[in-house]
Amino acid sequence: MRDFGGMVSFLAESEEEAVALVARTKIFQLAESLGGVESLIEHPYRMTHGSTVEGPTAPPRNLVRLSVGIESADDLIADLEAALVRSTARA
């Protein structure tokens, strides 16, 4: 991925960890709308896809989705690393 504007998804260890991780970021803002210029993070199972959780198209419970905006790549990486490090320290 180059420049800004990309989307990235990954699986956390558990649903609880996904929810906690999205709450720990400082630069990535927790939001459902992934169309702005700011970097956003969401937990689709509980947010945008809540109406599909009982159906065949339900997202994984531990899915985290990022929308990369125009902030510094280094700052975004540091923000995500800090959120991830705190999560592994509790394990």
All heavy atoms as an XYZ file, in Angstrom:
681
protein
N       0.851     -1.168      0.000
C       0.000      0.000      0.000
C       0.898      1.231      0.000
O       1.857      1.295      0.744
C      -0.895     -0.025      1.237
C      -1.897      1.070      1.279
S      -3.180      0.822      2.518
C      -2.275      0.636      4.007
N       0.570      2.196     -0.829
C       1.359      3.421     -0.899
C       0.471      4.625     -0.591
O      -0.724      4.613     -0.866
C       1.951      3.578     -2.289
C       2.969      2.511     -2.568
C       3.722      2.827     -3.827
N       4.759      1.818     -3.969
C       5.016      1.174     -5.082
N       4.330      1.431     -6.160
N       5.965      0.278     -5.123
N       1.101      5.659     -0.058
C       0.421      6.910      0.260
C      -0.677      6.684      1.291
O      -0.485      5.989      2.260
C      -0.103      7.581     -1.006
C       1.026      8.027     -1.924
O       2.068      8.470     -1.389
O       0.883      7.915     -3.141
N      -1.845      7.242      1.075
C      -2.928      7.164      2.044
C      -4.179      6.638      1.365
O      -4.216      6.456      0.159
C      -3.204      8.539      2.654
C      -3.377      9.608      1.619
C      -4.610      9.842      1.055
C      -2.286     10.355      1.196
C      -4.773     10.809      0.089
C      -2.444     11.335      0.231
C      -3.690     11.562     -0.322
N      -5.191      6.376      2.149
C      -6.461      5.969      1.593
C      -6.710      4.474      1.527
O      -7.715      4.061      0.989
N      -5.841      3.667      2.072
C      -6.033      2.224      2.016
C      -6.885      1.698      3.141
O      -7.094      2.344      4.155
N      -7.405      0.494      2.935
C      -8.149     -0.197      3.981
C      -7.435     -1.492      4.310
O      -6.925     -2.171      3.416
C      -9.578     -0.478      3.527
C     -10.368      0.791      3.324
S     -12.128      0.537      3.359
C     -12.395     -0.022      4.995
N      -7.400     -1.801      5.595
C      -6.728     -2.993      6.084
C      -7.648     -3.674      7.088
O      -8.265     -3.003      7.916
C      -5.391     -2.634      6.784
C      -4.710     -3.864      7.324
C      -4.478     -1.866      5.852
N      -7.732     -4.976      7.023
C      -8.489     -5.747      8.010
C      -7.594     -6.825      8.582
O      -6.726     -7.348      7.890
C      -9.708     -6.415      7.361
O     -10.609     -5.456      6.894
N      -7.809     -7.151      9.844
C      -7.073     -8.244     10.468
C      -7.919     -8.847     11.572
O      -8.902     -8.249     12.016
C      -5.708     -7.783     10.996
C      -5.778     -6.751     12.094
C      -5.806     -7.124     13.426
C      -5.798     -5.397     11.785
C      -5.865     -6.178     14.433
C      -5.838     -4.444     12.782
C      -5.874     -4.834     14.111
N      -7.540    -10.030     12.000
C      -8.254    -10.725     13.063
C      -7.484    -10.604     14.366
O      -6.302    -10.929     14.423
C      -8.443    -12.196     12.700
C      -9.258    -12.458     11.433
C      -9.270    -13.958     11.132
C     -10.669    -11.916     11.565
N      -8.167    -10.138     15.397
C      -7.594    -10.105     16.738
C      -7.723    -11.502     17.340
O      -8.353    -12.394     16.765
C      -8.323     -9.072     17.593
N      -7.137    -11.677     18.502
C      -7.164    -12.988     19.154
C      -8.589    -13.428     19.505
O      -8.910    -14.605     19.450
C      -6.299    -12.948     20.413
C      -6.141    -14.296     21.083
C      -5.165    -14.241     22.241
O      -4.092    -13.656     22.093
O      -5.506    -14.799     23.298
N      -9.442    -12.466     19.879
C     -10.809    -12.785     20.285
C     -11.692    -11.566     20.031
O     -11.200    -10.469     19.750
C     -10.860    -13.136     21.773
O     -10.513    -11.991     22.541
N     -12.983    -11.757     20.160
C     -13.917    -10.632     20.024
C     -13.633     -9.579     21.089
O     -13.599     -8.385     20.807
C     -15.358    -11.116     20.137
C     -16.376     -9.992     20.037
C     -17.817    -10.468     20.147
O     -18.060    -11.679     20.312
O     -18.702     -9.604     20.062
N     -13.413    -10.021     22.307
C     -13.143     -9.092     23.397
C     -11.878     -8.284     23.134
O     -11.817     -7.090     23.410
C     -13.029     -9.845     24.730
C     -14.315    -10.501     25.182
C     -14.668    -11.775     24.409
O     -13.778    -12.400     23.783
O     -15.851    -12.143     24.412
N     -10.855     -8.939     22.601
C      -9.606     -8.249     22.294
C      -9.812     -7.257     21.154
O      -9.249     -6.165     21.174
C      -8.502     -9.241     21.936
C      -7.177     -8.578     21.652
C      -6.709     -7.630     22.751
O      -6.959     -7.884     23.939
O      -6.095     -6.608     22.403
N     -10.607     -7.604     20.159
C     -10.894     -6.679     19.059
C     -11.561     -5.415     19.580
O     -11.184     -4.300     19.216
C     -11.763     -7.361     18.009
N     -12.554     -5.578     20.453
C     -13.270     -4.437     21.026
C     -12.324     -3.583     21.868
O     -12.315     -2.353     21.769
C     -14.472     -4.923     21.861
C     -15.100     -3.780     22.638
C     -15.495     -5.592     20.964
N     -11.494     -4.221     22.670
C     -10.547     -3.478     23.513
C      -9.501     -2.763     22.669
O      -9.149     -1.613     22.941
C      -9.880     -4.429     24.501
N      -9.022     -3.422     21.638
C      -7.986     -2.829     20.786
C      -8.486     -1.575     20.092
O      -7.802     -0.556     20.085
C      -7.531     -3.862     19.759
C      -6.353     -3.439     18.898
C      -5.431     -4.620     18.688
C      -6.792     -2.871     17.590
N      -9.679     -1.609     19.519
C     -10.177     -0.421     18.827
C     -10.387      0.734     19.796
O     -10.287      1.897     19.413
C     -11.456     -0.695     17.992
C     -11.188     -1.740     16.924
C     -12.630     -1.077     18.849
N     -10.628      0.428     21.058
C     -10.804      1.478     22.070
C      -9.473      2.078     22.522
O      -9.453      3.191     23.049
C     -11.557      0.915     23.271
N      -8.374      1.367     22.335
C      -7.068      1.835     22.810
C      -6.347      2.776     21.845
O      -5.399      3.426     22.235
C      -6.161      0.644     23.109
C      -6.498     -0.067     24.384
C      -5.379     -1.017     24.796
N      -5.189     -2.081     23.839
C      -5.759     -3.287     23.934
N      -6.560     -3.570     24.915
N      -5.504     -4.208     23.019
N      -6.744      2.835     20.600
C      -6.022      3.698     19.661
C      -6.301      5.160     19.973
O      -7.361      5.517     20.493
C      -6.404      3.396     18.205
O      -7.799      3.575     18.034
C      -5.987      1.987     17.809
N      -5.315      6.005     19.681
C      -5.429      7.443     19.941
C      -5.596      8.238     18.655
O      -6.316      9.222     18.629
C      -4.182      7.949     20.683
C      -3.891      7.220     21.970
C      -4.961      7.463     22.985
C      -4.569      6.802     24.295
N      -5.686      6.334     25.047
N      -4.916      7.845     17.591
C      -5.014      8.567     16.319
C      -6.145      7.987     15.481
O      -6.968      8.724     14.955
C      -3.685      8.528     15.544
C      -2.595      9.231     16.360
C      -3.840      9.182     14.180
C      -1.212      9.128     15.762
N      -6.190      6.671     15.349
C      -7.322      6.041     14.669
C      -8.566      6.317     15.501
O      -8.601      6.030     16.695
C      -7.128      4.526     14.566
C      -6.144      4.099     13.522
C      -4.832      3.821     13.865
C      -6.533      3.976     12.196
C      -3.918      3.417     12.900
C      -5.633      3.563     11.225
C      -4.318      3.289     11.574
N      -9.572      6.888     14.888
C     -10.810      7.203     15.583
C     -11.831      6.099     15.363
O     -12.011      5.629     14.244
C     -11.367      8.537     15.080
C     -10.457      9.711     15.356
C     -10.254      9.930     16.848
O     -11.216     10.074     17.602
N      -9.003      9.935     17.277
N     -12.508      5.693     16.431
C     -13.539      4.675     16.349
C     -14.744      5.261     15.621
O     -15.342      6.234     16.091
C     -13.936      4.199     17.743
C     -14.985      3.101     17.825
C     -14.493      1.838     17.147
C     -15.340      2.824     19.271
N     -15.055      4.719     14.461
C     -16.163      5.245     13.664
C     -16.641      4.207     12.661
O     -15.865      3.362     12.224
C     -15.731      6.513     12.930
N     -17.894      4.300     12.286
C     -18.462      3.387     11.295
C     -18.271      3.861      9.874
O     -18.193      3.072      8.962
C     -19.949      3.178     11.571
C     -20.200      2.417     12.841
C     -21.664      2.124     13.060
O     -22.502      2.576     12.263
O     -21.969      1.432     14.033
N     -18.234      5.146      9.665
C     -18.083      5.686      8.319
C     -16.616      5.657      7.934
O     -15.787      6.294      8.579
C     -18.597      7.125      8.263
O     -18.285      7.698      7.023
N     -16.286      4.909      6.911
C     -14.888      4.776      6.521
C     -14.584      5.555      5.242
O     -13.775      5.152      4.438
C     -14.534      3.292      6.348
C     -14.715      2.457      7.606
C     -14.449      0.995      7.323
C     -13.814      2.942      8.722
N     -15.214      6.717      5.060
C     -15.032      7.453      3.823
C     -14.367      8.809      3.968
O     -14.275      9.549      3.004
N     -13.879      9.171      5.156
C     -13.287     10.485      5.352
C     -11.794     10.501      5.105
O     -11.206      9.518      4.661
N     -11.159     11.632      5.406
C      -9.710     11.752      5.220
C      -8.949     11.357      6.478
O      -7.738     11.187      6.441
C      -9.310     13.187      4.795
C      -9.915     13.530      3.459
C      -9.682     14.207      5.859
N      -9.646     11.231      7.594
C      -8.991     10.833      8.835
C      -8.911      9.317      8.919
O      -9.688      8.604      8.282
C      -9.730     11.396     10.052
C     -11.126     10.849     10.243
C     -12.187     11.514      9.372
O     -11.953     12.610      8.844
O     -13.253     10.904      9.222
N      -7.961      8.834      9.698
C      -7.809      7.391      9.882
C      -8.835      6.905     10.897
O      -8.988      7.490     11.964
C      -6.390      7.065     10.347
O      -5.484      7.365      9.323
N      -9.538      5.838     10.528
C     -10.627      5.317     11.343
C     -10.417      3.836     11.613
O      -9.724      3.139     10.875
C     -11.961      5.526     10.621
C     -12.267      6.968     10.208
C     -13.508      7.012      9.346
C     -12.414      7.855     11.423
N     -11.042      3.372     12.690
C     -10.958      1.969     13.074
C     -12.346      1.524     13.504
O     -13.126      2.317     14.047
C      -9.915      1.768     14.204
C      -9.601      0.295     14.430
C     -10.339      2.465     15.484
C      -8.367      0.054     15.304
N     -12.667      0.269     13.231
C     -13.976     -0.233     13.644
C     -13.942     -1.727     13.928
O     -13.035     -2.439     13.505
C     -15.039      0.076     12.586
C     -14.960     -0.787     11.356
C     -16.294     -0.886     10.626
O     -17.358     -0.748     11.242
O     -16.257     -1.129      9.417
N     -14.968     -2.173     14.640
C     -15.209     -3.581     14.919
C     -16.510     -3.934     14.199
O     -17.612     -3.734     14.739
C     -15.325     -3.796     16.434
C     -15.594     -5.206     16.801
N     -16.726     -5.582     17.476
C     -14.901     -6.349     16.569
C     -16.713     -6.897     17.660
N     -15.623     -7.375     17.118
N     -16.421     -4.412     12.951
C     -17.621     -4.612     12.128
C     -18.711     -5.477     12.761
O     -19.893     -5.203     12.574
C     -17.081     -5.271     10.851
C     -15.672     -4.831     10.778
C     -15.211     -4.754     12.206
N     -18.334     -6.502     13.498
C     -19.334     -7.414     14.065
C     -20.331     -6.671     14.943
O     -21.525     -6.946     14.919
C     -18.655     -8.529     14.855
C     -19.615     -9.599     15.316
C     -19.977    -10.634     14.466
C     -20.163     -9.569     16.585
C     -20.877    -11.613     14.875
C     -21.052    -10.544     17.003
C     -21.402    -11.563     16.148
O     -22.291    -12.531     16.562
N     -19.839     -5.711     15.726
C     -20.716     -4.965     16.634
C     -21.156     -3.618     16.062
O     -22.011     -2.969     16.654
C     -20.004     -4.710     17.960
C     -19.784     -5.957     18.751
C     -19.347     -5.634     20.145
N     -19.085     -6.835     20.907
C     -18.737     -6.829     22.171
N     -18.597     -5.698     22.821
N     -18.512     -7.965     22.795
N     -20.565     -3.222     14.957
C     -20.874     -1.888     14.436
C     -21.612     -1.975     13.096
O     -22.812     -2.149     13.069
C     -19.591     -1.059     14.342
C     -18.964     -0.803     15.722
S     -17.351     -0.040     15.683
C     -17.754      1.599     15.106
N     -20.921     -1.888     12.009
C     -21.541     -1.775     10.690
C     -22.307     -3.012     10.249
O     -23.218     -2.912      9.440
C     -20.490     -1.458      9.611
O     -19.455     -2.439      9.667
C     -19.907     -0.082      9.797
N     -21.947     -4.183     10.742
C     -22.590     -5.414     10.289
C     -23.443     -6.059     11.379
O     -23.721     -7.255     11.324
C     -21.526     -6.401      9.793
C     -20.852     -5.939      8.540
N     -19.931     -4.925      8.529
C     -20.992     -6.334      7.268
C     -19.507     -4.724      7.299
N     -20.150     -5.568      6.507
N     -23.850     -5.288     12.338
C     -24.635     -5.815     13.446
C     -25.920     -6.507     13.021
O     -26.365     -7.454     13.664
N     -26.497     -6.074     11.912
C     -27.751     -6.677     11.464
C     -27.546     -8.015     10.755
O     -28.509     -8.722     10.479
C     -28.489     -5.715     10.523
O     -27.736     -5.505      9.350
N     -26.299     -8.397     10.480
C     -26.039     -9.647      9.758
C     -25.425    -10.734     10.633
O     -25.070    -11.796     10.125
C     -25.096     -9.404      8.563
O     -23.799     -9.040      9.057
C     -25.620     -8.341      7.639
N     -25.294    -10.486     11.930
C     -24.544    -11.412     12.783
C     -25.153    -12.811     12.872
O     -24.459    -13.758     13.210
C     -24.320    -10.846     14.204
C     -23.493     -9.581     14.137
C     -25.635    -10.600     14.922
N     -26.407    -12.951     12.550
C     -27.040    -14.274     12.588
C     -27.070    -14.940     11.217
O     -27.507    -16.074     11.086
C     -28.467    -14.153     13.129
C     -28.545    -13.615     14.537
C     -27.851    -14.491     15.566
O     -27.875    -15.729     15.424
O     -27.294    -13.934     16.514
N     -26.605    -14.248     10.194
C     -26.708    -14.777      8.838
C     -25.396    -15.305      8.292
O     -24.348    -15.244      8.940
N     -25.436    -15.817      7.080
C     -24.254    -16.412      6.455
C     -23.181    -15.395      6.061
O     -22.053    -15.776      5.805
C     -24.818    -17.115      5.219
C     -26.065    -16.367      4.901
C     -26.616    -15.912      6.226
N     -23.524    -14.107      6.034
C     -22.544    -13.087      5.651
C     -21.977    -12.340      6.853
O     -21.349    -11.303      6.695
C     -23.170    -12.070      4.674
O     -24.283    -11.433      5.324
C     -23.607    -12.741      3.389
N     -22.178    -12.880      8.036
C     -21.676    -12.232      9.248
C     -20.149    -12.162      9.217
O     -19.485    -13.122      8.840
C     -22.124    -13.007     10.477
N     -19.585    -11.026      9.634
C     -18.130    -10.936      9.710
C     -17.631    -11.732     10.911
O     -18.396    -11.987     11.851
C     -17.880     -9.440      9.906
C     -19.103     -8.949     10.604
C     -20.236     -9.781     10.054
N     -16.372    -12.118     10.912
C     -15.820    -12.790     12.096
C     -15.951    -11.884     13.324
O     -15.802    -10.665     13.219
C     -14.350    -12.999     11.737
C     -14.303    -12.947     10.244
C     -15.385    -12.002      9.837
N     -16.219    -12.482     14.456
C     -16.378    -11.711     15.702
C     -15.117    -10.942     16.086
O     -15.196     -9.944     16.786
C     -16.755    -12.643     16.852
C     -18.129    -13.224     16.730
C     -18.393    -14.198     17.885
N     -19.744    -14.686     17.869
C     -20.737    -14.155     18.581
N     -20.511    -13.120     19.351
N     -21.949    -14.659     18.502
N     -13.964    -11.397     15.621
C     -12.696    -10.780     16.022
C     -12.079     -9.916     14.920
O     -10.917     -9.547     15.000
C     -11.704    -11.844     16.473
C     -11.438    -12.904     15.415
O     -12.248    -13.122     14.524
N     -10.311    -13.569     15.535
N     -12.862     -9.557     13.913
C     -12.363     -8.742     12.811
C     -12.227     -7.280     13.228
O     -13.118     -6.714     13.858
C     -13.311     -8.830     11.618
C     -12.902     -8.040     10.373
C     -11.655     -8.654      9.736
C     -14.043     -7.993      9.376
N     -11.102     -6.677     12.870
C     -10.852     -5.244     13.067
C     -10.581     -4.665     11.689
O      -9.833     -5.250     10.903
C      -9.634     -5.001     13.991
C      -9.296     -3.519     14.074
C      -9.903     -5.566     15.379
N     -11.195     -3.520     11.397
C     -10.989     -2.900     10.085
C     -10.468     -1.479     10.273
O     -10.979     -0.730     11.101
C     -12.289     -2.896      9.300
C     -12.107     -2.416      7.876
C     -13.273     -2.764      7.004
N     -14.466     -2.053      7.424
C     -15.628     -2.117      6.777
N     -15.739     -2.863      5.700
N     -16.659     -1.457      7.200
N      -9.445     -1.152      9.494
C      -8.827      0.175      9.528
C      -9.022      0.863      8.194
O      -8.934      0.233      7.139
C      -7.311      0.066      9.754
C      -6.812     -0.715     10.947
C      -5.305     -0.877     10.853
C      -7.187     -0.015     12.216
N      -9.230      2.156      8.234
C      -9.226      2.987      7.047
C      -8.117      4.013      7.256
O      -8.172      4.814      8.185
C     -10.577      3.685      6.886
O     -10.543      4.568      5.788
N      -7.098      3.944      6.405
C      -5.928      4.808      6.568
C      -6.191      6.148      5.916
O      -6.535      6.221      4.740
C      -4.673      4.145      5.965
C      -3.463      5.043      6.100
C      -4.430      2.798      6.634
N      -6.012      7.211      6.685
C      -6.249      8.558      6.194
C      -4.964      9.287      5.846
O      -3.983      8.672      5.435
N      -4.963     10.593      6.075
C      -3.849     11.434      5.637
C      -2.824     11.710      6.732
O      -1.865     12.438      6.501
C      -4.369     12.763      5.059
C      -5.147     13.553      6.108
C      -5.222     12.503      3.822
C      -5.537     14.952      5.665
N      -2.985     11.130      7.901
C      -2.016     11.334      8.969
C      -0.679     10.693      8.606
O      -0.597      9.857      7.711
C      -2.523     10.741     10.296
C      -3.788     11.362     10.826
C      -5.043     10.713     10.272
O      -4.967      9.829      9.401
O      -6.122     11.098     10.723
N       0.336     11.051      9.343
C       1.667     10.482      9.132
C       1.634      8.962      9.295
O       1.102      8.452     10.285
C       2.642     11.083     10.153
O       3.773     10.276     10.318
N       2.211      8.258      8.324
C       2.268      6.794      8.405
C       2.991      6.352      9.668
O       2.571      5.402     10.335
C       2.942      6.220      7.160
N       4.069      7.036     10.021
C       4.815      6.679     11.232
C       3.951      6.830     12.483
O       3.998      5.992     13.387
C       6.076      7.532     11.362
C       7.114      7.214     10.306
O       7.096      6.087      9.759
O       7.963      8.085     10.032
N       3.153      7.900     12.545
C       2.272      8.110     13.695
C       1.191      7.028     13.767
O       0.869      6.533     14.848
C       1.612      9.486     13.625
C       2.584     10.627     13.854
O       3.711     10.377     14.346
O       2.215     11.777     13.518
N       0.648      6.659     12.623
C      -0.387      5.628     12.596
C       0.168      4.272     13.011
O      -0.465      3.531     13.775
C      -1.014      5.540     11.207
C      -1.815      6.764     10.771
C      -2.223      6.635      9.311
C      -3.018      6.970     11.668
N       1.354      3.954     12.541
C       1.994      2.685     12.912
C       2.268      2.667     14.406
O       1.987      1.668     15.088
C       3.283      2.464     12.097
C       2.914      2.203     10.635
C       4.111      1.322     12.681
C       4.100      2.258      9.684
N       2.778      3.768     14.946
C       3.057      3.836     16.385
C       1.776      3.694     17.199
O       1.765      3.020     18.239
C       3.762      5.152     16.713
N       0.694      4.307     16.740
C      -0.588      4.212     17.438
C      -1.081      2.767     17.470
O      -1.478      2.253     18.523
C      -1.607      5.116     16.728
C      -2.925      5.226     17.469
O      -2.940      5.181     18.713
O      -3.958      5.382     16.787
N      -1.025      2.112     16.339
C      -1.477      0.724     16.274
C      -0.555     -0.194     17.074
O      -1.028     -1.082     17.801
C      -1.568      0.264     14.825
C      -2.297     -1.029     14.562
C      -3.698     -1.020     15.160
C      -2.349     -1.316     13.080
N       0.749      0.031     16.987
C       1.686     -0.782     17.774
C       1.417     -0.642     19.263
O       1.440     -1.625     20.000
C       3.125     -0.393     17.464
C       3.630     -0.932     16.146
C       5.059     -0.493     15.836
O       5.528      0.524     16.390
O       5.692     -1.175     15.009
N       1.168      0.591     19.723
C       0.903      0.806     21.146
C      -0.368      0.069     21.574
O      -0.410     -0.550     22.641
C       0.768      2.301     21.428
N      -1.397      0.110     20.754
C      -2.641     -0.601     21.066
C      -2.424     -2.107     21.098
O      -2.974     -2.807     21.946
C      -3.729     -0.230     20.067
N      -1.608     -2.606     20.187
C      -1.327     -4.044     20.134
C      -0.435     -4.497     21.283
O      -0.641     -5.567     21.850
C      -0.683     -4.418     18.793
C      -1.627     -4.345     17.600
C      -0.817     -4.387     16.303
C      -2.629     -5.476     17.642
N       0.561     -3.704     21.639
C       1.484     -4.072     22.720
C       0.735     -4.188     24.035
O       0.930     -5.126     24.783
C       2.641     -3.045     22.826
C       3.411     -3.225     24.118
C       3.567     -3.186     21.635
N      -0.128     -3.255     24.317
C      -0.901     -3.328     25.554
C      -1.773     -4.572     25.586
O      -1.976     -5.155     26.622
C      -1.758     -2.084     25.723
C      -0.953     -0.937     26.258
C      -1.832      0.221     26.594
N      -1.301      1.340     25.809
C      -2.013      2.271     25.237
N      -3.319      2.247     25.356
N      -1.458      3.227     24.562
N      -2.249     -5.004     24.433
C      -3.108     -6.176     24.412
C      -2.305     -7.456     24.678
O      -2.785     -8.347     25.338
C      -3.845     -6.285     23.078
O      -2.956     -6.555     22.024
N      -1.071     -7.540     24.179
C      -0.288     -8.735     24.421
C       0.290     -8.772     25.818
O       0.546     -9.832     26.351
C       0.865     -8.852     23.387
O       1.705     -7.713     23.492
C       0.335     -8.998     21.969
N       0.446     -7.623     26.455
C       0.975     -7.594     27.808
C       0.014     -8.235     28.810
O       0.430     -8.765     29.819
C       1.263     -6.139     28.236
N      -1.276     -8.205     28.498
C      -2.281     -8.785     29.397
C      -2.426    -10.275     29.206
O      -3.010    -10.956     30.009
C      -3.633     -8.128     29.176
C      -3.629     -6.666     29.524
C      -4.971     -6.046     29.276
N      -5.436     -6.391     27.937
C      -6.702     -6.521     27.606
N      -7.640     -6.366     28.476
N      -7.053     -6.827     26.369
N      -1.931    -10.795     28.092
C      -2.145    -12.211     27.775
C      -1.347    -13.127     28.661
O      -0.437    -12.797     29.323
C      -1.773    -12.466     26.319
